[in-house]
Amino acid sequence: MWASLLAGAWAFVTAHAWNPAPPFNPAECEVNYTWDVREWIVDYLRPTINLGGKASRQAPFEIPNDKKAAKLLVNNLYPGPVVEAVEGQLICVAVTNNLLDNQVAIHWHGLHMRGSPSMDGVYGVTQGGITAQGGTFTYRFRANSGTSWWHAHMQAMQADKGLKGPIVIHKKDDPHKHLYSEERIISLSDEWQNPEVCLKAEGAQPGNPVCAEIEKATWNGQWGDGSGEYPWPLVTVEKGKCYRLRFIGMMGQAQNFQIQIAGHDMTLIAVDGADVEPKKVKQFNLHAGERADVVVCADQEPGNYIMTATYDLACFLEHAPAPHMPRVDSCNFWAFLNYKGHNENPGRPSHNLLGGYTPPKGTGGGASPKPVTGLQWDTNLKSAWSMMRNLEQTKEPEKPDVTYVLDVGVVGPEFKAGVTPYAHSDRMYMFTERRPWKKPNTPLLHTKGQCGAEGVPFITVDKPMTVEVIINNLSPTAHVLHMHGMRFSVVNYAPYSESWCSNAHFECFFTPIQVAKLLTCPGARESDPGTKFPYDAYWGCPYDPAKDAASQNLEAPLQKDMISLWRRSWAVIRFKADNPGTWIFHCHMEQHIPTGQIMAFNILPKEQPPIPSDIPTEGHCSVWSEVVPRDNRTYIGRPPKPYRNVVRSGKPDFLI
């Protein structure tokens, strides 16, 4: 009997448990990149821009102290190198980590990694870190089309120190190709001289950073004020041509920028990499992590036309500080659409009496630009979600197969100056219960959540189905949420940002829950009744299916991989659980990541492909698809232990 049991167990093991990934063959790569990650001392307002003269790149000792910063750069570039390919090509990115004391992991934001979940690049979830001082790893994957970007996903601050750059994956048959002849990438980012200090939340207003809402912002790695040292960033075009402008929101703390181009209509053609029916817009909102592709034709009188990125949520702070929220120098950041040959300087901005700045006029035709037409598209508003439709529309079923309710909130203990260390107070969560993120002992994908994942907030979906997620924001701060591994459909969105909690009603931020129940939201709910900072401010007005389901859009909801969750509001999304892997869902505002606003979906664990043998891992758990531990692996803590059960057969311990 024992012999037959052992034989059966052995057959199961050989058929199911030990399914090693095929070895990596570099000869199969169709698009190759080689990356060198190093630390550089730079001027944080134009880290690698070298325009000559006063705008030349300087040696560290020549950079003024109030501009000097340590950046982490790939190939000495900021933003980092562009990853460009055609959909379906096998992309290989060989990363060498030459940092002295920091591991690295690179995430490919907006790429779904279908068939390659191990390459998603999330430390603690899909891999261990690439070791410092020469560690190497080659990411390889076949990418879906669209405008995306890559950034470090080792810990929150590495991206804000410079590890980020664009991705452009061209569609084989671009439905919008007839609208433009050339392309330009426009990356927008907030900039901080010391993000490791500023993008923390200890003692600040709920969910806000400790330095300011915003310090500076760059267009393609360049901040400008029209001076010789800091010329205006330019997007150069030629008269008579139409351009696909690929806007990428690479911000870390700034929730969003409102984008305008003087004198030029914009036609929106893609959102988060997904094609949409072309719509003319005169302004659009770009959140952190989002991408928006617009077509702009250089059909005006040549000159320099101002381009504006406005962080509208911070504009009131130009004039005066708010409690725990310092005053900001400016909420507007400018560049110029530059017609080739117009090299004149538009001049300097003028400082306004009560704060903020007025930009210079443009030059040539840009001095008196014509009015623009089109929609003002702002996905902080419920009305915006019905303005755009995808070219490939997805009709949602009347009822999902399963619904999860995720609350976004804050749990104690409260911050106490000089007592509570970083990320140990006012912890944030986004889960079905009050459970902030806890990094697994071994990457979650490597164990399918079966080892070293105690207390980790993740949900397993073990068969293909339509998953509905209701997200309630039980906090006074907005969030920008990103889903790895897939797009989702936005089927419903709270209307509060257009009524009692709009930008015009900033008192919403400070309103105690008892007042809210009387005046605006009878069903208001606290995120943690034990956390009272500073005046019962941690509450939200949650989704009520009895009255809110009537406003859902199931016919043609917009597909996204990012969504802005407004203050005290809710949103309802749906996705198809058909991409095997472990995919995190998290806030993309950097100060919310270390404090715990992350959860994960463990999708179709039985169908997840084997873990490649060269991918970094860590912890005391074995990788589920391997027979024995790898000799070249660095484990942290105890020696590896089995994935699940162990069969004793007189041979080495085998994993089931």
C-alpha positions in Angstrom: 0.0 0.0 0.0 2.8 2.4 0.9 4.5 1.7 -2.3 1.4 2.6 -4.3 0.9 5.8 -2.3 4.5 6.8 -2.9 4.2 6.0 -6.5 1.1 8.1 -6.8 2.6 11.0 -5.0 5.7 10.8 -7.2 3.5 10.8 -10.3 1.7 13.9 -9.0 4.9 15.6 -8.3 6.5 15.0 -11.6 3.3 16.0 -13.5 2.4 19.1 -11.5 4.9 20.5 -9.0 8.2 20.4 -10.9 7.5 22.3 -14.0 10.6 24.3 -14.4 10.7 27.2 -16.8 12.8 26.7 -19.9 16.2 28.4 -19.7 16.5 31.9 -21.0 17.9 32.0 -24.6 19.2 35.5 -25.4 19.2 34.6 -29.1 15.4 34.7 -29.1 15.4 38.4 -28.1 14.1 40.7 -30.9 14.6 44.1 -29.2 17.6 44.4 -26.8 18.5 47.1 -24.2 21.4 47.2 -21.8 21.0 49.3 -18.7 23.6 50.5 -16.2 22.1 51.8 -12.9 24.3 54.3 -11.0 24.0 57.1 -8.6 24.9 60.7 -9.8 25.0 64.1 -8.2 23.0 66.5 -10.4 21.0 69.7 -10.6 17.6 68.3 -9.8 15.8 70.9 -12.0 17.6 69.6 -15.1 19.5 66.4 -14.1 21.0 65.4 -17.4 20.0 68.3 -19.7 23.0 69.9 -21.3 22.1 73.0 -23.4 25.5 74.7 -23.4 26.5 78.0 -21.9 24.9 78.8 -18.6 22.6 75.7 -19.1 25.6 73.3 -19.3 25.6 70.3 -17.1 27.8 71.0 -14.2 30.2 69.1 -12.0 28.7 68.4 -8.5 30.9 70.9 -6.7 29.7 73.6 -9.1 26.0 73.0 -8.5 24.4 75.4 -6.0 23.5 73.7 -2.7 19.8 74.4 -3.1 19.8 72.6 -6.5 22.2 69.8 -5.7 20.7 66.3 -5.4 21.6 62.6 -5.6 19.8 60.9 -8.4 19.6 57.2 -9.5 20.0 57.1 -13.2 19.9 54.5 -16.0 22.6 55.0 -18.5 23.2 58.5 -17.1 19.8 59.7 -18.5 16.8 61.5 -17.0 14.1 60.5 -17.8 15.7 57.1 -18.5 16.1 55.5 -21.9 13.0 54.9 -24.0 11.9 51.3 -24.5 10.4 51.1 -27.9 9.2 48.1 -29.9 6.3 46.7 -31.9 3.6 44.8 -30.1 4.4 41.1 -29.8 8.1 41.5 -30.2 10.3 39.8 -27.5 11.9 42.7 -25.5 15.0 42.0 -23.4 16.3 44.5 -21.0 19.6 43.6 -19.3 19.9 45.5 -16.0 23.2 45.8 -14.1 22.8 47.4 -10.7 25.9 49.4 -9.9 24.4 51.2 -6.9 26.6 50.8 -3.8 24.0 49.7 -1.3 20.5 49.5 -2.8 18.8 46.6 -4.6 16.7 47.4 -7.6 13.5 46.0 -9.3 12.0 47.6 -12.4 8.3 47.6 -13.1 6.8 48.0 -16.7 3.8 50.2 -15.9 0.9 49.5 -18.3 2.4 46.3 -19.8 0.3 43.3 -18.8 3.0 40.7 -18.9 0.6 38.1 -20.2 2.5 34.8 -20.0 5.4 36.4 -18.1 4.1 37.4 -14.7 7.6 37.0 -13.2 8.8 39.9 -15.2 6.4 42.5 -13.7 9.2 43.8 -11.6 7.6 44.2 -8.2 9.9 43.6 -5.2 8.4 41.2 -2.7 5.6 40.2 -5.1 7.2 38.9 -8.4 10.9 39.0 -7.5 13.6 39.7 -5.0 15.8 42.7 -5.6 18.7 42.8 -8.1 21.7 43.0 -5.8 23.9 46.1 -5.5 27.5 46.4 -6.7 27.1 44.5 -10.0 24.0 42.3 -9.7 22.4 41.6 -13.1 19.1 40.4 -14.4 17.5 40.4 -17.9 13.8 41.1 -18.0 12.1 39.6 -21.1 8.5 39.9 -22.2 6.2 40.4 -25.1 4.4 43.8 -24.7 0.9 45.0 -25.4 0.7 48.1 -27.5 0.3 51.7 -26.2 2.1 54.4 -24.3 3.5 53.2 -21.0 6.4 53.8 -18.7 8.9 52.0 -16.6 10.0 52.8 -13.0 11.7 51.3 -10.0 9.4 49.2 -7.8 11.9 48.3 -5.1 10.8 50.9 -2.7 8.8 54.0 -3.2 11.5 56.6 -3.4 13.8 55.1 -6.1 11.5 56.3 -8.9 11.4 59.8 -7.4 15.2 59.8 -7.4 15.3 59.1 -11.1 14.6 55.5 -12.0 11.9 56.0 -14.5 11.4 56.4 -18.3 9.0 56.1 -21.2 7.8 53.0 -23.1 6.3 53.2 -26.6 4.9 49.9 -28.0 3.6 50.5 -31.5 0.5 48.8 -32.8 0.9 46.7 -35.9 -2.1 48.3 -37.4 -2.6 51.7 -35.8 -6.2 52.9 -36.3 -5.1 56.5 -35.8 -2.1 56.6 -38.1 -3.9 58.7 -40.7 -4.2 61.6 -38.1 -0.4 62.3 -37.7 3.0 62.0 -39.3 5.4 62.2 -36.4 5.5 61.5 -32.7 6.8 63.2 -29.6 7.1 61.9 -26.0 6.2 64.4 -23.2 6.9 63.1 -19.7 5.8 65.2 -16.8 7.1 64.8 -13.3 7.2 66.6 -10.0 10.7 67.1 -8.7 12.1 67.1 -5.2 15.6 67.9 -4.1 15.3 65.4 -1.3 12.3 63.0 -1.9 13.5 60.7 0.9 12.6 63.4 3.4 9.8 65.3 1.6 7.6 62.3 0.5 6.9 61.1 3.9 3.6 61.7 5.8 4.6 61.9 9.5 2.5 64.5 11.2 1.4 66.2 8.0 -2.2 66.6 6.9 -3.8 63.2 6.3 -2.0 61.5 3.4 0.0 64.6 2.5 3.8 65.0 2.3 5.8 66.7 5.0 7.5 69.4 2.8 4.9 70.8 0.4 2.2 69.7 -2.0 4.6 70.4 -4.8 8.1 71.8 -5.2 9.0 71.9 -8.9 7.9 70.0 -12.0 9.8 69.1 -15.2 8.8 68.6 -18.9 11.0 65.8 -20.2 13.4 66.2 -17.3 13.7 70.0 -17.6 12.3 72.8 -15.4 12.5 76.3 -16.8 11.9 79.9 -15.9 13.2 81.6 -19.1 16.6 82.4 -17.5 20.0 81.5 -19.0 20.5 78.8 -16.4 17.0 77.4 -16.8 15.7 77.9 -20.3 12.1 77.0 -21.1 11.5 73.4 -22.0 10.6 73.2 -25.7 8.5 70.7 -27.8 9.7 71.5 -31.3 7.4 71.0 -34.3 7.4 72.0 -38.0 4.7 74.0 -39.6 2.2 71.9 -41.5 2.8 68.6 -39.7 0.6 66.8 -37.2 2.1 65.1 -34.2 1.1 62.3 -31.8 2.0 63.7 -28.4 2.4 60.9 -25.9 1.9 62.4 -22.5 3.1 60.4 -19.5 2.4 61.3 -15.9 5.6 60.3 -14.1 4.7 62.2 -10.9 5.3 60.7 -7.5 3.4 63.0 -5.1 1.5 65.4 -7.4 -1.9 63.8 -8.0 -2.5 65.3 -11.4 -1.8 68.1 -13.9 -4.3 69.9 -16.0 -2.8 70.2 -19.5 -3.4 73.0 -22.0 -1.7 74.1 -25.2 -2.3 77.7 -26.3 -3.8 78.2 -29.8 -3.9 74.5 -30.7 -6.8 72.0 -30.5 -5.9 68.6 -29.2 -7.6 65.4 -30.3 -7.5 62.6 -27.7 -6.9 59.2 -29.3 -5.7 56.9 -26.5 -5.9 56.7 -22.7 -3.6 54.4 -20.6 -2.5 52.7 -23.8 -6.0 51.9 -25.0 -7.3 53.5 -28.2 -10.4 55.7 -27.9 -12.7 57.3 -30.4 -11.0 60.6 -31.3 -12.4 63.5 -29.4 -11.4 67.1 -29.5 -10.3 68.5 -26.1 -9.0 71.9 -25.0 -7.8 70.6 -21.7 -7.3 67.2 -20.1 -6.3 65.9 -16.7 -3.2 63.7 -16.4 -2.9 61.8 -13.1 0.2 60.3 -11.7 0.8 57.1 -13.7 -1.7 57.9 -16.4 -0.9 58.3 -20.1 -2.9 60.3 -22.7 -2.1 60.4 -26.4 -3.3 63.5 -28.3 -2.9 64.7 -31.9 -1.8 68.3 -32.3 -1.4 69.9 -35.7 1.2 72.7 -36.2 -1.3 74.7 -38.3 -1.0 78.1 -36.6 1.2 81.1 -37.3 4.7 80.0 -36.3 6.1 81.1 -33.0 6.3 79.8 -29.4 3.0 78.8 -27.8 2.8 78.3 -24.1 2.0 74.8 -22.7 0.7 74.7 -19.2 0.6 71.9 -16.6 -1.4 73.0 -13.6 -1.5 71.1 -10.3 -5.0 72.5 -9.5 -5.3 70.8 -6.1 -2.4 73.0 -4.9 -3.3 76.3 -6.4 -5.0 77.6 -3.2 -1.6 77.1 -1.4 0.0 79.8 -3.6 -1.7 82.4 -1.5 -1.6 81.1 2.0 -0.8 77.9 3.9 -3.4 75.6 5.4 -3.2 73.6 8.6 -0.3 71.1 8.2 0.0 72.2 4.5 2.8 74.7 3.7 2.5 77.4 1.1 3.8 76.5 -2.4 5.8 78.8 -4.7 3.7 77.8 -7.8 1.1 75.4 -9.0 1.8 76.1 -12.7 4.7 74.7 -14.7 5.3 75.8 -18.3 6.9 74.8 -21.5 6.5 76.1 -25.1 5.3 74.5 -28.3 8.2 75.7 -30.4 7.8 76.1 -34.2 11.2 75.2 -35.7 13.4 78.2 -36.4 11.8 80.4 -33.7 14.7 80.6 -31.2 13.6 83.8 -29.5 13.2 83.7 -25.7 9.6 84.3 -24.6 11.0 86.0 -21.4 10.5 85.4 -17.7 7.4 84.9 -15.6 6.2 87.8 -13.3 5.5 87.2 -9.6 2.0 87.9 -8.5 1.4 90.1 -5.5 -0.5 87.4 -3.6 1.6 84.5 -4.8 2.1 82.4 -7.9 3.3 83.7 -11.2 2.0 85.0 -14.5 3.8 83.4 -17.5 5.2 85.4 -20.4 3.3 85.7 -23.6 4.5 83.5 -26.4 6.3 84.8 -29.5 5.2 85.1 -33.1 1.7 83.7 -33.4 2.0 82.5 -29.8 1.8 86.1 -28.6 -1.9 86.2 -29.5 -3.0 82.6 -29.8 -6.5 81.8 -31.2 -9.1 80.4 -28.8 -9.1 76.6 -28.6 -12.2 74.4 -28.7 -13.3 71.0 -27.4 -14.0 69.3 -24.1 -12.5 69.8 -20.7 -11.8 66.2 -19.8 -11.2 65.7 -16.1 -11.6 62.2 -14.7 -11.8 63.5 -11.1 -15.4 64.3 -12.2 -18.2 61.7 -12.7 -19.4 63.4 -15.8 -16.1 62.8 -17.6 -16.4 59.1 -17.6 -19.1 59.1 -20.2 -17.3 61.5 -22.6 -14.9 58.9 -24.0 -15.4 55.5 -25.5 -12.8 52.9 -26.4 -12.5 51.8 -30.0 -12.7 48.2 -28.8 -15.6 48.4 -26.4 -16.4 45.9 -23.7 -20.0 45.4 -22.6 -20.2 44.3 -19.0 -22.7 41.7 -17.8 -25.6 42.8 -15.7 -24.1 41.0 -12.7 -20.4 40.1 -12.0 -19.4 36.7 -10.9 -18.0 38.0 -7.6 -17.8 41.4 -5.9 -15.2 42.5 -3.4 -15.5 45.7 -1.3 -12.1 47.4 -0.6 -12.0 50.2 1.9 -9.2 52.8 1.7 -8.4 54.2 5.1 -6.0 55.0 7.9 -5.4 53.0 11.0 -3.6 53.9 14.2 -1.4 54.4 16.1 -1.4 58.1 15.6 1.8 59.9 14.9 3.7 61.3 18.0 6.7 63.5 17.4 9.9 61.9 18.5 8.2 58.6 19.4 6.8 56.9 16.3 9.3 55.9 13.5 8.7 56.2 9.8 5.8 54.2 8.4 4.7 53.0 11.9 1.9 55.5 12.5 -1.2 56.4 10.6 -0.8 53.4 8.4 -2.9 53.2 5.2 -4.7 50.2 3.9 -6.8 49.2 0.8 -8.4 45.9 1.5 -11.5 44.0 2.6 -10.5 44.7 6.2 -8.2 47.1 8.1 -5.0 45.4 6.9 -2.1 47.5 5.6 0.4 45.9 3.2 3.0 43.6 4.6 5.8 42.4 2.4 5.8 38.6 2.0 8.8 36.8 3.3 9.3 35.3 -0.1 7.9 36.9 -3.3 4.2 36.1 -3.4 4.3 34.8 -7.0 7.1 32.4 -6.1 4.9 30.6 -3.5 1.4 31.3 -4.8 0.8 32.7 -1.4 1.2 29.3 0.3 4.3 30.2 2.3 5.6 33.3 4.0 2.4 35.3 3.3 0.8 35.3 6.7 -0.9 38.7 7.1 -0.4 39.8 3.5 -3.5 41.4 2.1 -4.2 39.4 -1.1 -7.2 37.8 -2.8 -7.0 34.6 -4.8 -9.3 34.2 -7.8 -8.9 30.6 -8.9 -11.0 30.5 -12.0 -11.7 32.9 -15.0 -14.6 35.2 -14.1 -15.7 38.8 -14.0 -14.6 40.5 -10.8 -16.2 43.6 -9.5 -14.3 45.8 -7.0 -16.1 48.5 -5.0 -13.5 50.9 -3.6 -14.6 53.2 -0.8 -12.3 56.1 0.1 -12.6 56.5 3.9 -10.1 59.3 4.0 -10.0 63.1 3.3 -7.2 62.8 0.7 -7.5 61.7 -3.0 -5.7 58.6 -4.3 -4.5 57.5 -7.7 -4.8 53.7 -8.0 -3.0 51.5 -10.4 -3.7 47.9 -11.4 -0.9 45.7 -12.6 -1.4 42.9 -15.2 -4.6 44.1 -16.8 -7.0 47.0 -17.6 -10.3 47.3 -15.8 -13.6 48.9 -16.8 -14.8 51.9 -14.8 -18.5 51.1 -14.4 -19.4 53.7 -11.8 -18.0 56.8 -10.1 -19.1 58.9 -7.1 -20.6 62.4 -7.9 -19.2 64.1 -4.8 -16.3 65.9 -6.6 -19.0 67.9 -8.5 -21.1 68.8 -5.4 -20.4 68.9 -1.7 -16.7 67.8 -1.9 -15.6 69.7 -5.0 -12.4 71.8 -5.1 -14.6 74.8 -4.4 -15.6 73.1 -1.1 -12.2 72.6 0.5 -13.9 72.5 3.9 -14.8 68.9 2.9 -11.2 68.1 3.7 -11.6 69.1 7.4 -15.2 68.3 8.1 -15.7 66.0 11.2 -17.8 62.9 10.6 -20.6 64.0 12.9 -21.1 67.2 10.9 -21.0 65.2 7.6 -23.7 62.9 8.8 -26.0 65.8 9.5 -25.2 67.9 6.3 -23.9 65.8 3.4 -23.6 62.1 4.0 -25.9 60.3 6.5 -24.1 57.0 5.8 -20.6 58.3 6.4 -18.3 55.7 7.8 -15.0 56.0 9.7 -11.9 54.2 8.5 -10.7 53.5 12.0 -12.7 54.8 15.0 -9.6 54.7 17.1 -7.7 57.2 14.9 -8.7 60.8 15.5 -6.3 63.0 13.5 -7.0 65.8 13.9 -10.8 66.2 14.2 -12.5 62.9 13.3 -11.3 63.5 9.7 -10.8 59.9 8.7 -14.2 59.0 7.1 -15.8 58.6 3.7 -19.2 58.4 2.1 -19.3 54.8 0.9 -21.0 53.2 -2.1 -24.7 52.3 -1.5 -25.9 49.9 -4.1 -29.5 50.6 -3.3 -29.2 54.2 -4.6 -25.9 54.2 -6.5 -26.2 51.2 -8.8 -28.6 53.0 -11.0 -25.9 55.3 -12.4 -23.5 52.5 -13.5 -22.4 52.2 -17.2 -22.3 48.6 -18.4 -22.7 49.3 -22.1 -19.3 50.8 -22.9 -17.3 51.7 -19.8 -13.9 53.2 -20.3 -11.0 50.8 -19.9 -8.1 52.0 -17.7 -5.3 50.8 -15.6 -5.3 53.9 -13.4 -8.2 55.6 -11.6 -8.4 58.7 -9.4 -10.3 58.0 -6.3 -11.6 61.4 -5.0 -11.8 62.5 -1.4 -14.3 60.6 0.7 -15.7 59.1 -2.5 -16.1 55.7 -4.2 -15.6 54.0 -7.5 -16.7 50.7 -9.0 -14.4 48.8 -11.4 -14.6 45.4 -13.1 -11.9 43.2 -14.7 -11.7 39.8 -16.3 -9.6 37.4 -14.2 -8.0 35.7 -17.2 -4.3 36.6 -16.9 -2.5 34.2 -14.5 -0.2 35.9 -12.1 0.0 37.9 -8.9 -0.9 41.5 -9.6 -0.8 44.3 -7.1 -3.4 47.1 -6.9 -2.1 50.1 -5.1 -2.0 53.9 -4.8 0.6 55.5 -7.0 1.2 58.5 -4.7 4.6 57.7 -3.3 4.0 58.6 0.4 1.1 56.2 0.4 3.1 53.1 -0.6 5.5 52.7 2.3 2.5 53.3 4.7 0.7 50.3 3.3 -1.9 51.2 0.6 -1.3 48.1 -1.4 -3.1 44.8 -1.9 -2.7 42.0 -4.5 -4.9 39.7 -6.6 -3.5 36.2 -7.0 -5.1 35.2 -10.3 -5.5 31.6 -11.5 -2.7 30.1 -9.4 -3.0 26.7 -11.1 -2.3 28.2 -14.5 0.6 30.5 -13.5 3.7 29.7 -15.5 6.9 28.4 -13.8 9.2 30.9 -12.2 12.4 31.4 -14.4 15.4 29.9 -12.7 17.5 33.2 -12.9 15.0 35.6 -11.4 16.1 37.0 -8.0 14.2 35.7 -4.9 14.6 35.8 -1.2 13.2 34.5 2.1 12.8 31.1 3.7 10.3 29.6 1.3 11.1 27.6 -1.8 9.9 28.5 -5.3 6.9 26.4 -6.1 8.2 25.3 -9.6 11.6 24.2 -8.5 12.9 20.8 -7.2 15.7 22.1 -5.1 16.9 25.5 -4.1 19.3 27.3 -6.4 22.9 27.6 -5.4 23.2 31.2 -6.7 20.4 32.5 -4.6 20.7 34.7 -1.6 18.2 33.7 1.1 17.3 36.0 3.9 16.7 34.4 7.3 16.1 30.7 7.7 17.0 28.1 5.0 14.3 27.4 2.4 11.3 25.3 3.5 8.9 23.4 1.2 6.2 25.1 -0.9 3.5 22.9 0.6 3.8 19.3 1.6 6.8 17.0 1.6 6.9 13.4 0.3 9.5 11.3 2.1 10.6 8.7 -0.4 14.2 7.9 0.3 15.1 10.6 -2.2 15.5 14.3 -1.7 12.5 16.1 -0.2 10.0 16.8 -3.0 7.5 19.5 -3.1 3.9 19.1 -3.9 
